[in-house]
Amino acid sequence: MKKRILVLGAGFGGLELSTRLAETLGESVEVTLIDRNDTFYFGFSKLDVMFGLKTPESIHLPYAKFLKPGVRFRQEAILAVDPVAKRVTTDRGTYEADVLVVALGADYDFAATPGMADATEFYTLDGATKLGELLKTFTRGRVLISVASSPYKCPPAPSEAALMMHDYLSTRGIRSACEIIITNPLPAPVPPSPETSRALLAAFAERDIAFIGKAGLKSVDARRRVATLADNREFTYDLFLGVPAIRAPKMLEGSGLLENGFVTVKPKTLETRFPDVYAIGDCAKQGTPKAGVFAEGAARAVATAIIARLNNQEAPVTHRGTGSCYIEYGAGRIGRVDIDFSDPENPTGVYYEPSVALRADKDNFGSSRRARWFGL
Ligand SMILES: Cc1cc2nc3c(=O)[nH]c(=O)nc-3n(C[C@H](O)[C@H](O)[C@H](O)COP(=O)(O)OP(=O)(O)OC[C@H]3O[C@@H](n4cnc5c(N)ncnc54)[C@H](O)[C@@H]3O)c2cc1C
């Protein structure tokens, strides 16, 4: 009988894992990939939507185009996961597996920050679209980009939003009538790379953008337009760009997989404490930042381990925790930092100055995955 591999979630991690398995194992295994949505889109596309560079409709990549040998996609909502029986219940039925991989990403925890549910944010596609509309009529005042708590998705994204905002407001000729402030619980924009953080802080200084680090968000009052930081400092604002807190999907509560809001794994192998159950990406405590490139790296490691096991070979430990993050500097320029979390206690980062040439690199990052996963 064919081995049954169940992949929960078709985001960065689930798509790359299923692709790798299909490439090597093809029809010899039965891979089932489940996601509640019918399309995927890159997280960074939300910045493009907010600043009017892309329409929300144009960024969707339909799962109907995810066609791989040995893989079937099911659009269903997962309701419960039993890691002991390796059984998953969806709104349509029940699946049993020989190997289970949880790649469900992180959900936004709006309730964790009082007032966040009523405030504007750019981390969901709806939120970015709505802010894009508000920006069109925004002419003066304070833009406050505020990160609720850490970890959050894509650590450089608030910095990118500030630099792109500067560009956007400058192009409209209203920059001098506006102020841009970032508040972030992290001590620096990209802590694993002091060089990147220094470069970003210099870029902020050049553009008169204020960065307030070590400052979590306690609450936000959208009616009064006031954000209160964890140390009780208050900031009034005219436009709020919130970054909500995250946690693994609530549905996993009670499964025995979660600890302090995320799935516990051995960072080098991505195994949970349940045999033949792995977890990758934003839902897991995999020892790296919450970003697509790291979910993808974890997927590669788990694919290697599964393929080795099915060939009765010892599974090599391959999760290295490395990845490249692109940083939008505005005006079409992109920087890059190559992050290395192979020693999670002492992460490092190599920084590449922003350039127009790196834009081609980032475009290729998106188009290569689009082609690899969706054949588009
Ligand atoms: C503004 C912004 C900019 C970003 N920029 C970058 C960037 O430049 N580079 C980068 O690497 N990362 C970036 N990211 C982060 C990146 O999007 C995430 O870290 C990445 O998507 C995580 O991958 P994942 O596979 O763990 O989860 P996801 O990609 O979130 O996939 C999880 C999937 O699980 C599905 N799912 C969840 N619960 C259920 C359920 N109950 N039933 C069925 N399906 C379910 C979801 O629908 C989803 O498709 C950015 C994020 C944001 C918000």
The ligand as an ORCA input file, in Angstrom:
! r2SCAN-3c Opt
* xyz 0 1
  C       3.329     42.289      5.055
  C       4.099     41.000      5.010
  C       5.285     40.921      4.279
  C       6.016     39.731      4.248
  N       7.153     39.677      3.495
  C       7.875     38.518      3.447
  C       9.043     38.428      2.646
  O       9.438     39.386      1.959
  N       9.729     37.255      2.661
  C       9.324     36.188      3.397
  O       9.984     35.143      3.362
  N       8.216     36.251      4.176
  C       7.473     37.372      4.207
  N       6.335     37.441      4.969
  C       6.011     36.334      5.892
  C       5.376     35.158      5.184
  O       4.224     35.535      4.494
  C       5.027     34.080      6.219
  O       6.035     33.978      7.180
  C       4.879     32.748      5.497
  O       3.720     32.786      4.693
  C       4.803     31.571      6.477
  O       4.697     30.378      5.751
  P       3.915     29.121      6.372
  O       3.962     28.066      5.347
  O       4.428     28.826      7.727
  O       2.441     29.632      6.589
  P       1.425     30.293      5.558
  O       2.119     30.710      4.307
  O       0.698     31.318      6.339
  O       0.463     29.089      5.173
  C      -0.396     28.479      6.094
  C      -1.596     27.962      5.350
  O      -2.417     27.192      6.270
  C      -3.767     27.430      5.954
  N      -4.597     27.159      7.133
  C      -4.474     27.697      8.381
  N      -5.423     27.195      9.199
  C      -6.164     26.331      8.455
  C      -7.273     25.497      8.739
  N      -7.838     25.448      9.966
  N      -7.774     24.720      7.749
  C      -7.212     24.730      6.506
  N      -6.165     25.507      6.187
  C      -5.642     26.296      7.148
  C      -3.817     28.892      5.530
  O      -4.937     29.145      4.708
  C      -2.480     29.066      4.801
  O      -2.614     28.937      3.391
  C       5.558     38.601      4.991
  C       4.357     38.672      5.693
  C       3.628     39.839      5.698
  C       2.325     39.885      6.449
*
